[in-house]
Amino acid sequence: MSEQNPQRASPLDTLRAVLRFLYRYAGRYWVSYLFGFAALFATNWAVVRIPTLVGEILNTLERAGVAEAELSTAVSAEMAAAIEPVSALALELMLWASALIVVRTLSRVLFFNPGRDIQYRLGVDLFAHLLTLQRPFYARRRVGELVSVAANDTQSVRLLVGFAGLQVCNVAVAIPLHLYQMLRTDWVLTLWCVAPVVLGGIYMRWTVQRFYTLIRSSLEKLAALSDRVLESFSGVGTIRAHVAEEAAVERFERYNRDYLDLQLDIASLRAFAMPALAFSGYVGTGLVLWVGGNRVLAGQLEVGDLATFTALLISLVSILTSLAWVLTAFSRGTVALSRVQELLDADPELPEVEHREPLASPPRVELRELSFTHEGREEPALQGISVVVEPGHTLGIFGRTGSGKTTLIDLLARVYTPPRGAVLVDGHDVRGWELEGLREGVAVVPQSPFLFSTTLRDNIRLLGEGAYTAKADAEVAGPRLALFRHRRRDAGGAASAPGAASGPDPRLERVIDSACLGPDVSALPEGLDTIVGERGVMLSGGQRQRTALARALYREPNLLLLDDVLSAVDQATEAKLVDAIRSLRGRAGSGPGGAPTTVIVSHRTSVLEHADEILVLDQGEVIERGTHAELLAKGGAYAAAHAHQREEAKADG
């Protein structure tokens, strides 16, 4: 099944998803729901009891009035005694009316509050699970769709377990109680009013199916609209540079119009469903008044019973009319739940864990005939690469665009899962290494680094400082997030709170100097506390790369992976950064176990001069290998590139 266009779930699959969700998330609130259901039952009992009391009062008054008209004034005192029960009935009526306010409010509180807690826990678990999914999953999914599910669908789930759950339980209780009391009052009238209500129910069955289809389509279109908005905002610079604002607005309007048209279809269906249900109820009311009135005149039915029956029927009609809103919330909630559950059930596509030890020292990295093909492609990105990088040594990767350099870095960082036995770290197959333990000791600086919309300080430290307690994990966070934090503690790390305040940080000052960020920090309006903006928009390309390099150095990793991190810096800065990277080998305190094992990718030969071995890639294959001096002596592609770059440097200088 393609995750880009997933197949639509069957009603049975939807039911299973709902039941599994209720067991997993709503089960812990069963006490609240139990008392809420009890309050809901009391509410409907009051709603049914009040019209019954009104009918009994009317019947008592009618009997007393008839008797008083037929008897002499000598027995009026006895008639007064006969209507004394009216006072008791009136008092009971007021008590039920007062109790109705309390139990109705209580039922809503007990149903709605768990819904908000469930939305919170579901959102946290969804976010935490998305962090475990690998790169291929995100290649198949649109970001806007994921945002829509996390924001809109979780809110629809809250309405499902709150408002819709309350109303479904209310209908399940109210209809039997109303019918029971109506049958007790007069079974003939009940049969007369049931026929049109049954017809309305048949119509609602078709409406439910139609609602479900439209709601699913609306959520899919909302996801497409969200993806369009996010894509446009991310590329707003390109849109403006090419004067494509009009085309962008036109595309957005087309997506927005499709969503609007579908919402109008849903509103039309709901708007027609409500009058249709109301009409069936009003037809039943008319039949009751006509048949019941004739029976009253014939002496077969008392006026109070007719009043009770009419009030019960009107109450029942209002409940049936509200079903249109309930169906919208229920349909939207079940569809949203199936979409959320689909993401929660997404397989991280990770092999079985065989090694759980953290990467505690600079490792020995070995590639054995490594070949790899990206999903959906036929041509391999890498073919038959074999190399050994001893602990603390540096491997350089050189090659033109598309030669597989970034893919190799991604495989070492476990962004992609390599073939079995192709990548070994300290003698262990990297496929079987637990990701948490492996990545604790790895720092990756990608070619296009990502910066968060926070301060420069927090972008470099990233994890911040501080700690959460296990109790807070259990009580506040979702189970997936709590698992993340406990794993970090077990690995000896701190479960950190980003943005926590701290005192002087010598390590931060050191990596800022190593990454040549000192002058840039001084030029920023608030120094390290400057907000760098969305994706680091406040910084230049070179500043973003050096910030990402400082982030990696701050971690003091045991395995350092650098993917063309000096492509956006000038030659003077490049020389300083190369010296900083080279100095890691002579700095015993650079990591927990000494100098890190380093793999550095670059299209500049000057960056790779200090590497212990350099691989030259072309179309995923190694065409040359050796040290910088050995490759220059061979006079191949590497030597040609080195000569060309030296000539360009002389021309620029």
PyMOL commands that set and color helices and strands:
alter all, ss='L'
color gray80, all
select helices_A, chain A and resi 11-70+73-82+85-132+135-140+143-185+187-234+236-241+245-297+303-321+323-344+405-412+430-432+435-440+456-461+470-475+479-490+506-514+518-523+527-529+534-536+541-554+571-586+588-590+605-608+628-634+637-652
alter helices_A, ss='H'
color red, helices_A
select strands_A, chain A and resi 365-372+382-389+394-399+423-425+428-429+442-445+559-563+597-601+613-618+621-626
alter strands_A, ss='S'
color yellow, strands_A
deselect
rebuild
show_as cartoon
